[in-house]
Amino acid sequence: MHTIDMDLVEMTLDVMKYAIDRISNVTPEMGAPKKEDELFQIVGQTITPEGIGGENAFKLFRDVLVKATVPIDHPRHLAFVPAAPTRAAIMFDLVTSASSIHGAYWMEGAGGIFCENQAMKWLVSLTGLPEGAFGVFTSGGTAANLSAMVAAREEWRARNSANVGVKALMLTSHGAHSSIQAMAKVIDADVVMIDCEEENLTGRELENAMNELEEKDRKRLFAVVATGGTTNAGIIDELHSIADVCEKENVWFHVDCAYGGGALAADSVRPLFKGIEKADSITIDPHKWLFSPYDCGAVIYKNLELAKNAHAQEGSYLEIFRDEGAQGFNPADYQIQLTRRVRGMPLWFSLAMHGTDKYRQAIERGIELAQIAAKKIEERENLELVRPPSLSVVLFRRKDWAAEDYRDWTYKNHSDGFALVTPTKWKKETVSRFCFINPDTTEEDIDLILESME
């Protein structure tokens, strides 16, 4: 398996040709999933004692299996939070894998970690956090949120020995990402969800929620999680007033910007994030609005030492990594993973190649497309906005449609290979939703999608 022969050379050429064709394709085919038994009937058993051969396996992937996926960079993929990795980032993802760099410790991965840290410095600069703040790349927002929660809880326990062994409690809003509640389960913490009078969480509502806690629960409070751009609607919590409450109450302040973090680079909306510079930790997903390939998240800490106290692993086989001869930044010390690839390298290469100005322009284009779409919706008699667009998200309804109509419309467009736009819920009503990430999405794409609702 590890020898180099002519078959491997030919396979390498086939793979590189596929990658070049895919990277240069500006209109990728909108694939659609098939049932597992359907795929098995076409593909058959691929894992056998003798193997089916690289040429055969690759042909099955290229001709069948990849067509049963939906490319997240399709310009009419406007569902969930799509992605649009730059071609530079995709190409360097190949380089990253081919280089076989272990990105946990400086001793093994110094060059790759240096690249990641260059990109991280730019991310940190966007947040406005004070000098000394820094972070690491993770597998995504869920891992980043989990890493931050662990650091917050351990800081809370270290501050008061009476908290050791006590089930911790955090506060967040109903607009928070589902990973917040899911990761609270992982660390066995309770979550109290705050109902917001308006659409975003404010410091006043947070303070009221704290005052409503029983004394025994107030003592268990270790963190508050605010959102810098909700997945569903792009709504940003009132970060500055929340920060003030957390500072007064000495509670860890985490901001989940997994989706919205890219907008920190956009001058047009940066003021909406006022107060993020006071956060104790921040989550940003470069594989969303910073044009990196999957998977690439990031967690940033105001105080790195608190994260290190929570995450650094000990073991006789790890001691060499902390020897004087191996001194350097060790990403494994600041998040939940020990084994990790240098997933921030594609972002670094793309930033180095294109410069941060082009990133700002591409992000601003997503915001502009949302405004354009909102105007087009208002001009159509059968459509109406549910709320003003926020960041790059637009919620709108088709008049007289029920939930089943949105569902059927979604499946028809998808099965036709035309577009993927999915419904969501807003105040219990089923509505439609655009999320613009890809700067290659055109006004014509928007028109065509809206026309399909006639």
Secondary structure, DSSP 8 states (H G I E B T S, - for coil): -----HHHHHHHHHHHHHHHHHHH-SS--------HHHHHHHH-----SS---HHHHHHHIIIIIGGGS--TT-TTB-SSS-----HHHHHHHHHHHHHT---S-HHHHHHHHHHHHHHHHHHHHHHT--TT-EEEEESSHHHHHHHHHHHHHHHHHHH-GGGTTS--EEEEETTS-HHHHHHHHHTT-EEEEE--SSSS--HHHHHHHHHHS-HHHHTTEEEEEEEBS-TTT--B--HHHHHHHHHHHT-EEEEEETTGGGGGG-TTTGGGGTTGGG-SEEEE-HHHHT---SS-EEEEES-HHHHHHHH----GGGGGGGSGGG-S--GGGGSS-SS---TTHHHHHHHHHH-HHHHHHHHHHHHHHHHHHHHHHHT-TTEEESS--BTTEEEEEETT--HHHHHHHHHHHHHTTS-B--EEEETTEEEEEEE---TT--HHHHHHHHHTT-
